[in-house]
Amino acid sequence: MRDKSRAVVYKKRRCFTYGNVYFHLDIYVHPLPPACIGSPIILETYTTHLIGDPTPSLPNFLEVVREITGEPGYSMFNMTSSTPPTTNNIS
């Protein structure tokens, strides 16, 4: 059974390693759900570094606009909303 309050999300995923860190680069493509403004590109990292260790380096060939960790507007639940955003500010 499909949840009609959620839209389908289409994305291209590029996976790569840089140093000892594994990355997912998700490029969201059209048709975008109404909750997405613009065309989000989100970089996820997977690492085993411990708290207190130096933060692993990000690839120098990518420009990071901002950190979105913990921003509820970027959760899959909110990004797939079938209604336009009111406060999630996804762009």
Backbone hydrogen bonds, N-H to C=O, Kabsch-Sander energy under -0.5 kcal/mol:
donor,donor_aa,acceptor,acceptor_aa,energy
4,K,2,R,-0.8
6,R,3,D,-1.8
7,A,80,T,-3.9
10,Y,29,V,-0.5
12,K,27,I,-2.7
14,R,12,K,-0.5
14,R,25,L,-2.3
16,F,23,F,-1.8
18,Y,21,V,-2.4
21,V,18,Y,-1.6
22,Y,46,Y,-2.3
23,F,16,F,-3.3
24,H,44,E,-2.2
25,L,14,R,-2.9
26,D,24,H,-0.7
26,D,42,I,-3.2
27,I,12,K,-3.1
27,I,25,L,-0.6
28,Y,26,D,-0.7
28,Y,40,P,-2.4
29,V,10,Y,-2.3
35,A,81,S,-1.1
36,C,33,P,-2.0
37,I,35,A,-0.5
37,I,90,I,-0.8
42,I,26,D,-2.6
44,E,24,H,-3.1
44,E,42,I,-0.5
46,Y,22,Y,-2.5
53,D,50,L,-2.3
62,L,59,P,-1.3
64,V,62,L,-0.7
65,V,63,E,-0.6
71,E,68,I,-2.6
74,Y,71,E,-1.9
75,S,72,P,-1.9
79,M,75,S,-2.9
80,T,76,M,-1.7
81,S,78,N,-1.4
82,S,5,S,-2.3
91,S,89,N,-0.6
